[in-house]
Amino acid sequence: MRALAFPLLALAVSGCVDVDSKYPSLLPRPIESTGTAEPPARPEPVATPDPVLDKRIADIVATLDKAQRDFTVASQDAEARIAVARGLPEGSDPWLDAQSALTTLGAARGPVSEALVDLERLAVDRAQEGKPPYPALDAAIARASKLNDDQSARIGLLEGALKP
């Protein structure tokens, strides 16, 4: 009986290893033997100093400073005219003067918006060339954006003060 058991066992085991079986193999697949660790972080590219870009940024920032001073003067004038016109009917001379001052204030905001557009254009051009971000340019964009937002909020506040 033992002599018969071994060939039957061998036949049964060989049936489990059939290559043409409809069942998948339990052996590890190639993808299961690869590591799942995160790839090492790439170092951030460092922008090299660019004197031409630095000069362009400095020119735009100087324009930004002058535009902010002009806006402050126009804002003070508009605020004074609105204080005089407050409570007076629409169409009165002081009310028209206040409207005119608000229009001047809106025009004084233009150079800051233009400077912001110029700075953002420089950043877009750098990105299209595949160059890394330039810290001085990013700082100038952040400053111009804040000035633009502050000026817009100031105009909205003054317009609201003139409404009855």
RAWO-V906285 format. One record per residue. N is the residue number from 1. RES is the residue in one letter. BURIAL is # if it has 16 or more other ideal C-beta (glycine too) atoms within 10 Angstrom, else .. Layout:
n;res;burial
N;RES;BURIAL
N;RES;BURIAL
This chain:
n;res;burial
1;M;.
2;R;.
3;A;.
4;L;.
5;A;.
6;F;.
7;P;.
8;L;.
9;L;.
10;A;.
11;L;.
12;A;.
13;V;.
14;S;.
15;G;.
16;C;.
17;V;.
18;D;.
19;V;.
20;D;.
21;S;.
22;K;.
23;Y;.
24;P;.
25;S;.
26;L;.
27;L;.
28;P;.
29;R;.
30;P;.
31;I;.
32;E;.
33;S;.
34;T;.
35;G;.
36;T;.
37;A;.
38;E;.
39;P;.
40;P;.
41;A;.
42;R;.
43;P;.
44;E;.
45;P;.
46;V;.
47;A;#
48;T;.
49;P;.
50;D;.
51;P;.
52;V;.
53;L;#
54;D;.
55;K;.
56;R;#
57;I;#
58;A;.
59;D;.
60;I;#
61;V;#
62;A;.
63;T;#
64;L;#
65;D;.
66;K;.
67;A;#
68;Q;#
69;R;.
70;D;#
71;F;#
72;T;.
73;V;.
74;A;#
75;S;#
76;Q;.
77;D;#
78;A;#
79;E;#
80;A;.
81;R;#
82;I;#
83;A;.
84;V;.
85;A;#
86;R;.
87;G;.
88;L;.
89;P;.
90;E;.
91;G;.
92;S;.
93;D;.
94;P;#
95;W;#
96;L;.
97;D;#
98;A;#
99;Q;#
100;S;.
101;A;#
102;L;#
103;T;.
104;T;#
105;L;#
106;G;.
107;A;.
108;A;#
109;R;#
110;G;.
111;P;#
112;V;#
113;S;.
114;E;.
115;A;#
116;L;#
117;V;.
118;D;#
119;L;#
120;E;.
121;R;.
122;L;#
123;A;#
124;V;.
125;D;.
126;R;#
127;A;.
128;Q;.
129;E;.
130;G;.
131;K;.
132;P;.
133;P;.
134;Y;#
135;P;.
136;A;.
137;L;#
138;D;.
139;A;.
140;A;#
141;I;#
142;A;.
143;R;#
144;A;#
145;S;.
146;K;.
147;L;#
148;N;#
149;D;.
150;D;.
151;Q;#
152;S;.
153;A;.
154;R;#
155;I;#
156;G;.
157;L;.
158;L;#
159;E;#
160;G;.
161;A;.
162;L;#
163;K;.
164;P;.
